[in-house]
Amino acid sequence: MADQTHVLFVEDDDVIREATQLALERDGFAVTAMPDGLSGLAAFRANRPDIALLDVMVPGLDGVSLCRRIRDESTVPVIMLSARADSIDVVLGLEAGADDYVTKPFDGAVLVARIRAVLRRFGHAGGSHHPEETGSAVRDGSTLTFGDLRIDTDGMEVHRAGEPVALTPTEMRLLLEFSSAPGSVLSRDKLLERVWDYGWGGDTRVVDVHVQRLRQKIGQDRIETVRGFGYKLKA
């Protein structure tokens, strides 16, 4: 049991909760399943799972609010479950700190694949990124400097104007992608492939919301939008 990946699953529909728990357990996950947000928060604090799977519409404390509470305490990966692909709840969940989302009804194999993709990038937040000196970026060992922004690619630490910047692993991977090619435009599809490990087309809203979250932490003008193409880090 100790080496199993522990999933916290919060879902108020009894049938979906039980069926999904069984499916995840068959794939080797240890699952704590809760029917509402308040019990989900208590289970998170008691068990400290490896990943949280949260339905948006749960009673007591909705999934978006629960995600915020979890993100206030931890960088554990969070996947939101939403019944509508075009729902505002998807964006709200991502803005609250979720790393990805899956639309209901979902195929069990797809859900497992998305969970494993998130866990892979969280387990290797640094990946194989070792940015080279480019443009006006200054490199000192494992540290890259862009103006008042310092990125330690070995220690996985970021400072802005001398103050530490708290990034989630997904935000860190996104910043590493930008810093590996400062001044170069990276398309949303390329970022989905490299950061989210999507071998298939994904929802680019995931990229847009994470870029906005990253901007809020490292400076709104540090990442530039190139309309019709993608984003680039100003060198």
Backbone hydrogen bonds, N-H to C=O, Kabsch-Sander energy under -0.5 kcal/mol:
donor,donor_aa,acceptor,acceptor_aa,energy
4,Q,1,M,-1.5
7,V,5,T,-0.6
7,V,30,A,-3.3
8,L,51,I,-2.5
9,F,7,V,-0.6
9,F,32,T,-2.9
10,V,8,L,-0.5
10,V,53,L,-2.7
11,E,9,F,-0.6
11,E,34,M,-2.4
14,D,12,D,-0.6
17,R,13,D,-2.9
18,E,14,D,-2.5
19,A,15,V,-2.5
20,T,16,I,-2.6
21,Q,17,R,-2.2
22,L,18,E,-2.1
23,A,19,A,-2.2
24,L,20,T,-2.7
25,E,21,Q,-2.4
26,R,22,L,-2.2
27,D,23,A,-1.1
28,G,25,E,-1.6
29,F,24,L,-2.3
30,A,5,T,-2.6
31,V,29,F,-0.5
32,T,7,V,-2.8
33,A,31,V,-0.6
34,M,9,F,-2.8
37,G,59,P,-2.3
40,G,36,D,-1.8
41,L,37,G,-2.4
42,A,38,L,-2.0
43,A,39,S,-2.3
44,F,40,G,-2.2
45,R,41,L,-2.3
46,A,42,A,-2.0
47,N,43,A,-2.4
48,R,44,F,-2.5
50,D,6,H,-2.1
51,I,6,H,-1.4
52,A,77,P,-2.4
53,L,8,L,-3.6
54,L,52,A,-0.6
54,L,79,I,-2.6
55,D,10,V,-2.3
56,V,81,L,-2.5
58,V,56,V,-1.1
61,L,59,P,-2.1
63,G,56,V,-2.3
64,V,56,V,-0.5
66,L,62,D,-2.6
67,C,63,G,-2.4
68,R,64,V,-2.0
69,R,65,S,-2.2
70,I,66,L,-2.6
71,R,67,C,-2.8
72,D,68,R,-1.8
73,E,69,R,-0.7
73,E,70,I,-1.1
74,S,70,I,-1.9
79,I,52,A,-2.7
80,M,100,D,-2.3
81,L,54,L,-2.9
82,S,102,V,-2.0
87,S,84,R,-1.2
90,V,87,S,-1.3
91,V,87,S,-0.7
92,L,88,I,-2.5
93,G,89,D,-2.6
94,L,90,V,-2.0
95,E,91,V,-2.8
96,A,92,L,-1.6
97,G,94,L,-1.2
98,A,93,G,-2.2
99,D,78,V,-2.7
100,D,78,V,-1.2
102,V,80,M,-2.7
104,K,82,S,-3.4
111,L,107,D,-2.4
112,V,108,G,-2.3
113,A,109,A,-2.2
114,R,110,V,-2.4
115,I,111,L,-2.4
116,R,112,V,-2.7
117,A,113,A,-2.1
118,V,114,R,-2.3
119,L,115,I,-2.5
120,R,116,R,-2.3
121,R,117,A,-1.9
122,F,118,V,-1.9
123,G,119,L,-2.4
124,H,120,R,-1.0
125,A,122,F,-0.8
127,G,124,H,-0.9
129,H,126,G,-1.6
137,A,134,T,-2.4
138,V,145,T,-2.0
140,D,143,T,-2.8
143,T,140,D,-1.8
144,L,151,I,-2.9
145,T,138,V,-2.3
146,F,149,L,-3.2
149,L,146,F,-2.1
150,R,148,D,-0.5
150,R,159,H,-3.0
151,I,144,L,-3.2
152,D,150,R,-0.5
152,D,157,E,-3.2
153,T,142,S,-3.0
153,T,151,I,-0.9
156,M,152,D,-1.2
157,E,152,D,-1.3
158,V,165,V,-0.5
159,H,150,R,-2.5
160,R,163,E,-3.1
161,A,148,D,-2.7
163,E,160,R,-2.1
165,V,158,V,-3.0
166,A,164,P,-0.5
167,L,165,V,-0.8
172,M,168,T,-2.6
173,R,169,P,-2.5
174,L,170,T,-2.2
175,L,171,E,-2.4
176,L,172,M,-2.5
177,E,173,R,-2.0
178,F,174,L,-2.0
179,S,175,L,-2.9
180,S,176,L,-1.4
181,A,177,E,-0.5
181,A,178,F,-1.3
183,G,233,L,-2.4
184,S,181,A,-2.1
186,L,231,Y,-3.4
187,S,185,V,-0.5
191,L,187,S,-2.2
192,L,188,R,-2.6
193,E,189,D,-2.0
194,R,190,K,-2.5
195,V,191,L,-3.0
196,W,191,L,-1.0
196,W,192,L,-0.6
198,Y,192,L,-1.9
199,G,197,D,-0.6
204,T,202,G,-0.6
206,V,203,D,-1.6
208,D,204,T,-2.4
209,V,205,R,-2.6
210,H,206,V,-1.7
211,V,207,V,-2.6
212,Q,208,D,-2.1
213,R,209,V,-2.4
214,L,210,H,-2.5
215,R,211,V,-2.6
216,Q,212,Q,-1.9
217,K,213,R,-0.8
217,K,214,L,-0.8
218,I,214,L,-2.4
219,G,215,R,-2.3
222,R,219,G,-1.6
223,I,219,G,-0.6
224,E,222,R,-0.5
224,E,232,K,-3.0
226,V,224,E,-0.5
226,V,230,G,-3.1
227,R,225,T,-0.7
229,F,226,V,-2.5
230,G,226,V,-2.5
231,Y,186,L,-2.3
232,K,224,E,-2.0
234,K,222,R,-2.7
